[in-house]
């Protein structure tokens, strides 16, 4: 059956076969799928046609394609590309930096300036560029233009084979340190067989780093512990008081002294105060150790510390005295003095009980240790105002303070206050008035204000009355000195100010601070102060042995008196109207003018001089000004026109000044000034 041809009808089934599986054609080798040659057929039958003998294998080993197919056709050669074309746009980039010394700068000693080295392979040229930094103040950008750079004196140039990471490159005397390169440069050098070093870190510029930290947004973290601000807010004005003794009996003339230690909880400082007794013979210096933080052991510092020239700080002293160190019955060392704590006050006891749980506060008996004192018991002296202290320029408070400073006075006692308080407006009007009937002012009682409410005080709270006065003195240098007296009706306080005067040789300014001034020869126990009725034109005011004569007042003073006619005699108001000196812009003013001799001529001269200084001497401008105010084209100007001209030019426009100018311009009874008269007036002066 085996020799029959394999044609339809000659295939027979083997009835003895029981396995009909197919062999695998795929396999795994080293984790990869491979295709293997099938050597067995269905059911595991060996296939002879897939096996090669030794001769076939030898023939396959000696088989050559040239014997079968002949010589292969040669491939076409690669096209020629010039070097300047193939290497164009191929640039090696290295990252480098150089250090520059900074002289005479307290903020930096050197700068770190990063740069980039570009190497052009096509022509072996190099350029250096410095990237710009914000607000550096240095001209940055191209640092070295593109060129071939010599490497040594033998005319060798820098080549890309000489560049690598971690080397120093000197270009025209400037040394650059290469710390990194880009990926293209690294791949190119490795492809050419050059081993590229590992990248390095660029050093930090101290100045740039400080500026960067300063510009960062600051964040604050509140401490979870007991910080100083919280300690100050919670412990302010809370002081622990301890009673101590210091045994100094071992020294010559020494004894046991009593002291009080105050411990301030707000800042952990303490002070030591000495307890003085009457007639103890010691100097009256109460503070033995001023308030400060006291270290436990001041001498526990390194021997190399220059204590002769520097004070101790928190870096040298770590431990300071704290409240747990102060316990009744124990000793504490404060700057070499050993103090024994024998008692404390009630607040200190409550503080120790609440924070440290201490309940035993039994004081120590130290009376037998203290020296016995001899002499009479201290007596209490009643404080009285000295009889010879009767100065009118001193108030009752200053008398009390002076009496308290007398030797032997008990400062804990207080002085009796006067039975009757001073009420504004209750003074007697006794000063004579210039041009006023004295009988009228003395017989008329002052107005009675409402003493049970504050209506008078609230009404005159912002009222100030100003008077002009001269000093009445026998000294020639004080004669003629002018002063401004300001009076406050609400509280009867007076302030005196001297206006500046050139070349007077006297320091002007504030002469008397704002205060209440009693009248001369008044009782110090019940002083009578100057009231509003004492101030009028012609009145003489004695202020602490200086006499002033009032010669003028503000217009507001007259208006104030007219608004309160029920409080002032009519003679005083009329005297103010007759003698007050004011200047107004209104042409028809009810208050008459009263000038000193020569004032009017001076004002007129200044007015004409000012007209010339602004260019009114030009005929065209004078004519234009004349037509501007001669709107009705009458051919002349009147007094009101002259007044308007003065106001427009910011010149004195008082009625008497204008009338004087009109008289100087024309003799017309109606005061009409023609153009020619006005021009002659301006040109003649």
DRENTI-201527 format. One line per field, with one value per residue (C-alpha): z, y, x. Coordinates in steps of 0.25 Angstrom, whole numbers. Layout:
N
zz <- [Z,...] .
yy <- [Y,...] .
xx <- [X,...] .
END
This chain:
685
zz <- [0,2,-13,-19,-25,-17,-26,-22,-19,-15,-1,10,25,35,44,55,57,70,70,60,66,58,62,66,56,66,78,88,90,100,101,86,76,65,54,55,44,45,46,50,43,48,60,62,49,44,32,23,13,24,28,21,20,21,6,5,17,10,-3,4,11,-2,-10,-15,-21,-31,-38,-40,-43,-47,-42,-36,-42,-34,-26,-30,-22,-12,-17,-13,-2,2,16,17,13,22,34,33,44,53,66,79,91,104,117,125,136,140,154,154,167,173,180,190,192,205,199,190,188,175,164,157,142,134,119,107,97,83,74,59,53,39,41,55,60,75,80,95,99,113,115,121,136,141,148,148,144,135,120,116,103,93,101,90,75,66,62,62,76,78,88,90,85,74,66,70,71,80,73,77,82,93,99,109,122,135,128,128,115,114,103,102,116,122,128,126,133,125,134,124,109,102,96,82,87,96,85,74,83,87,73,70,81,92,106,111,126,136,137,149,157,155,167,173,172,186,182,173,183,194,184,181,195,198,187,192,198,213,221,236,245,259,269,277,289,299,291,296,290,297,310,309,306,317,328,327,340,348,357,368,381,390,403,405,414,410,421,419,434,430,423,431,436,429,434,430,421,416,402,392,379,368,357,345,338,325,321,332,338,352,361,375,384,398,409,417,431,437,443,438,434,419,406,400,388,387,375,378,364,353,345,336,333,343,339,349,347,341,341,334,320,312,316,302,303,303,315,316,303,301,309,311,301,300,293,305,316,314,328,335,348,347,357,361,367,377,388,403,411,399,395,382,376,369,364,375,386,394,397,406,403,415,411,399,396,394,379,378,387,378,366,372,376,362,354,363,373,385,397,408,410,424,426,432,445,443,453,462,451,448,455,466,464,475,475,476,468,455,456,446,441,437,423,422,412,416,420,412,400,395,381,372,360,367,368,379,373,372,386,390,383,389,403,400,397,410,419,429,421,420,405,408,414,405,406,408,395,395,399,388,373,363,353,340,339,353,355,359,348,354,343,338,323,313,310,319,332,343,352,342,341,356,360,349,354,344,337,344,336,337,347,348,333,323,313,315,313,301,294,296,295,281,284,284,286,281,286,282,294,297,309,319,325,330,322,309,301,305,301,288,288,283,287,283,295,293,303,304,310,313,323,325,320,314,304,300,287,282,267,260,258,250,256,269,276,284,283,279,280,291,303,312,311,311,326,336,342,355,358,366,381,380,391,388,395,386,374,365,351,339,333,320,325,328,314,306,299,309,320,327,330,340,336,346,348,334,330,317,311,301,289,279,277,266,259,264,278,275,268,280,290,281,281,296,300,313,318,315,319,308,311,308,295,291,294,285,274,276,277,269,257,245,230,221,207,208,204,213,226,239,247,244,241,250,244,250,244,232,229,218,210,211,206,194,191,191,182,171,172,170,158,152,155,147,134,135,130,116,109,102,114,122,111,110,125,125,114,122,134,126,121,119,111,119,117,132,144,158,172,171,158,164,176,166,159,172,176,162,164,179,184,196,193,206,205,211,201,189,193,194,180,175,181,175,161,160,167,162,174,169,168,153,146,132,123,123,138,141,131,138,151,148,140,151,162] .
yy <- [0,9,8,12,26,37,38,38,24,20,25,16,18,11,4,3,18,23,37,48,61,71,75,89,99,110,111,121,123,133,139,141,134,126,116,102,91,80,67,58,57,54,44,46,39,43,51,47,58,69,63,66,56,60,61,71,79,80,84,95,100,101,108,122,132,136,122,123,137,143,156,166,180,190,201,216,224,234,249,258,268,279,281,295,289,277,284,297,300,290,297,292,299,299,305,312,323,332,339,354,361,373,383,393,388,384,375,366,361,354,352,339,342,330,330,321,317,314,306,306,293,298,308,305,319,322,333,335,341,345,343,356,356,366,378,374,387,381,382,368,360,357,356,351,352,340,338,327,329,325,315,317,325,314,320,308,310,305,292,284,273,282,285,276,278,281,288,303,310,323,332,345,345,342,328,321,308,299,292,286,285,282,268,270,274,262,252,258,257,243,239,244,236,246,242,254,257,258,271,280,290,305,313,322,337,342,356,350,340,351,359,347,344,358,358,346,347,347,337,337,326,329,322,311,314,325,337,350,358,349,350,365,366,356,359,374,382,369,369,359,365,357,362,359,361,362,358,368,366,359,372,384,393,383,379,371,380,379,379,377,369,373,362,367,356,364,363,354,365,369,380,381,393,396,398,411,415,428,433,420,428,423,431,432,423,413,405,395,388,394,387,376,362,355,343,331,330,343,337,324,329,324,329,335,344,359,363,376,382,375,372,359,355,343,335,335,335,324,323,335,336,332,331,317,321,330,321,326,321,319,328,334,340,353,358,352,356,345,349,341,341,342,347,351,359,353,354,346,336,334,334,322,315,316,312,304,298,303,305,307,322,322,335,334,341,350,361,356,357,371,382,389,403,414,428,433,428,435,446,451,465,472,479,494,504,513,527,534,527,538,540,544,536,523,514,506,493,499,503,490,483,493,490,475,477,483,475,466,467,454,452,443,455,464,479,484,490,504,504,513,510,520,523,530,544,546,556,571,581,591,595,609,611,621,630,623,627,620,621,614,602,600,602,592,578,567,559,546,534,521,513,501,497,497,506,518,509,502,515,521,508,512,527,535,550,557,570,578,583,590,588,599,598,608,601,608,595,590,603,601,586,581,568,560,556,545,543,531,534,519,517,531,527,537,535,546,546,556,557,557,570,572,577,578,570,563,548,549,538,532,541,534,521,519,519,526,539,544,559,566,566,556,545,533,524,530,537,546,544,553,553,558,572,575,575,588,599,607,596,592,578,573,559,554,567,572,583,583,594,590,599,592,580,571,575,561,567,578,569,559,571,575,561,560,574,569,565,578,592,601,611,599,596,611,612,600,607,620,615,602,602,593,592,588,585,591,605,609,604,607,607,619,619,624,624,628,641,637,624,630,636,623,615,625,625,609,609,618,610,597,603,607,593,586,594,605,616,612,621,610,602,614,618,603,603,616,611,598,605,616,607,619,626,639,643,642,633,634,630,616,613,616,607,596,598,596,584,578,580,575,589,596,600,607,619,629,624,625,639,644,638,646,659,657,654,665,678,675,675,663,655,653,650,651,643,653,656,641,640,652,646,633,639,649,639] .
xx <- [0,12,16,3,2,-5,-17,-32,-36,-22,-23,-27,-30,-22,-32,-21,-19,-25,-18,-21,-16,-7,7,9,16,18,27,33,48,54,40,38,29,36,32,37,38,28,34,22,9,-5,-5,10,14,28,30,42,40,44,57,70,81,96,98,87,92,106,100,92,105,113,101,104,94,105,105,90,87,100,107,97,96,104,96,97,107,101,100,112,108,118,122,117,103,103,108,100,90,97,102,107,101,108,104,114,117,128,130,132,138,130,138,133,119,113,102,111,125,124,114,111,108,102,105,103,114,110,120,117,122,122,133,138,134,129,120,116,103,98,83,77,73,62,67,81,87,97,97,94,92,103,116,125,122,124,138,149,156,171,174,189,201,203,191,182,168,157,151,139,147,153,139,133,125,133,145,149,150,158,153,161,165,151,150,137,133,124,114,104,100,87,83,87,101,102,97,107,119,116,114,128,134,135,130,122,123,112,104,108,100,102,106,95,98,96,91,80,76,74,66,58,55,52,41,35,21,23,15,14,11,5,13,5,13,12,18,23,11,1,9,9,-6,-10,0,2,1,2,14,18,23,33,38,53,65,79,90,101,106,119,125,130,118,109,95,82,74,60,56,44,46,36,35,27,20,18,33,39,47,50,54,59,55,60,51,54,50,50,63,70,82,83,83,69,72,60,64,76,75,67,57,63,64,73,81,83,98,104,118,114,120,131,145,147,136,140,132,140,135,122,109,103,92,82,93,102,91,81,74,68,61,46,34,37,51,44,39,36,48,58,69,72,85,83,96,104,95,87,73,64,49,41,27,19,6,-8,-8,5,0,-13,-4,5,-7,-14,-1,8,-2,5,-4,6,10,14,23,37,39,51,48,59,69,66,74,66,62,63,56,42,31,29,18,8,10,-3,0,-4,-1,10,6,17,13,3,8,-4,2,1,-11,-16,-11,3,2,-2,10,20,15,16,30,33,42,34,21,12,9,-3,-11,-19,-21,-35,-42,-48,-63,-67,-64,-62,-73,-70,-76,-77,-66,-68,-66,-57,-47,-49,-52,-47,-58,-68,-74,-68,-80,-88,-79,-77,-92,-97,-97,-91,-101,-105,-103,-110,-101,-109,-107,-96,-103,-93,-81,-87,-90,-77,-68,-63,-63,-49,-48,-35,-30,-18,-10,4,13,13,27,37,48,50,53,39,31,23,24,10,3,-9,-18,-27,-39,-48,-61,-65,-54,-48,-34,-25,-13,-3,5,15,15,29,36,48,61,55,65,54,50,35,25,17,17,7,1,-14,-18,-27,-20,-25,-26,-15,-17,-27,-29,-21,-31,-42,-36,-44,-40,-41,-54,-59,-64,-49,-45,-49,-41,-33,-33,-21,-18,-8,-3,8,14,13,4,-3,-12,-23,-23,-31,-40,-45,-59,-64,-62,-72,-82,-81,-84,-95,-101,-100,-105,-111,-97,-90,-92,-96,-84,-74,-81,-81,-67,-63,-71,-64,-50,-49,-40,-44,-43,-55,-58,-72,-72,-84,-79,-86,-73,-64,-50,-39,-25,-12,-5,2,-5,-14,-2,5,-6,-8,6,7,-6,0,14,7,-1,12,18,7,9,-2,8,5,-4,-12,-14,-19,-28,-33,-35,-43,-52,-54,-61,-67,-78,-88,-78,-80,-65,-61,-60,-66,-61,-68,-60,-47,-51,-54,-41,-34,-42,-39,-24,-24,-21,-26,-40,-44,-53,-43,-32,-42,-46,-32,-29,-41,-36,-22,-28,-39,-44,-59,-68,-76,-63,-63,-49,-47,-37,-27,-28,-27,-15,-7,-10,-3,8,11,14] .
END
